[in-house]
Amino acid sequence: MNLSAEEARLLFSRWKDESAPVRVRLSNNSVMFDGVGVTEINADTLHFSGPAWQFTVPLAGAEFSFSDPREIPVASVREAETAEYEFGVAITLASGDRLVLLEMKNHQPE
């Protein structure tokens, strides 16, 4: 389901306010990053950090989509994903890079 930039910012703000752990998966043609950390948002960037890493991505020109693991049609996959994640947001950055954010259940940042 498509998500407006304003709706996405509301989710990101909630994650920041609650210090919710988020699985971050950033990929492009040459790099794949996967980690769990916390998020912070300002006017036009999203900042992620864990105990030993941090990075910032620009949100200008990004496209957002929302996913809920409870809507996965395959029961075994749905159960596994629902046990680990609340919901997810996929972001296609203006550069073409893809960022997937998954709000974790019962997990401490790495």
N, C-alpha and C positions, 0 to 999 in steps of 0.2 A: 504494500500500500504506500503510495507516495505521501510524503510528509513535507509540509512547508518549512521554510527556514525558521519561521517563528515558533512552530510546534517543536522542531528539533531543539531549538535553544531552550525551550521550557524543560525538555527532558535533560539536557546537559546541565542546566541550572539545578535541577533536582538532584542529579548525581553529585554535583559539587556540594550542595547544601547538606546532603546526607553522607558525604564521603563514601559513596557507594563504590565498591570495587567493580571495575570494568575491564573485560578482556578486550584488548586492542589488537587488531590485525590489520596491518598496513602492507599493501602489496603494489608493486609496479613490475615492469619488465625485468628488473635486475635485483630487486630486494624484496624479502619477505620478513616482516617483523611481527612477532607475536609475544605479548606480555600482558600482565595484569597490573593495573595501577588505578590512579584516581584522575579525575578530569577537572579542568578549570576553563571557563569560557570568558572571553571579553568580546568587544564589539564585532570583531571580524576574524578571530582566531580561536582555535581550540587547543589547549595545552594538556598533555598527558605526562604523568610521571609515576615512577616506581622508585624503590629504594636506591637503585643503581642506574637509572636511565631516565631520560626525559626528551620530549620533542614537541614541536608546535606545528600545526597545520593551518593554512589559510582557508577560510570558509567562503570567500568571495567566489561566486560562480558555481558553488557546489550544489549537487542534487542529492536529496535525502529520500530514503525509503525505510519504512518501519516493518518489523516482523515480530510475530508472536509465536513462540515454540508450540503453544497449545493448538495452533492451526496447521501443524505439520500432518499431512494425511497418513503417513506410515506410522502405525502405532508404536513399534519398537523405537524408532527414531524420535518420535514425539515424546515418549516417556524419558528417554535418555537426555534429550535437550531440556525438557521441562524441569528435570531434577537439578540441572546445573545453572540454567539461565532464566531470568525474568522475561526479558525481551531484547530485541536487537535493533540497531539502526545501521543501515549501510549508507555510506557517503561516497559518491563519485566526485572527486575533487576536479577543479577546473583543469588541472594538469593531466587528467585521465587516470591518476592513481586511485586505488580503491581502499577505503577504510571501513572496516566492519567493527562495530562496538557492541558488546554484549554485556548487559548488566548481570553480574554474577549473583548467585545465591550462596550464602554461608561460605564465603571465601575471603581470605586476607590477602592484601596486595603482596606481590612477590618482592 
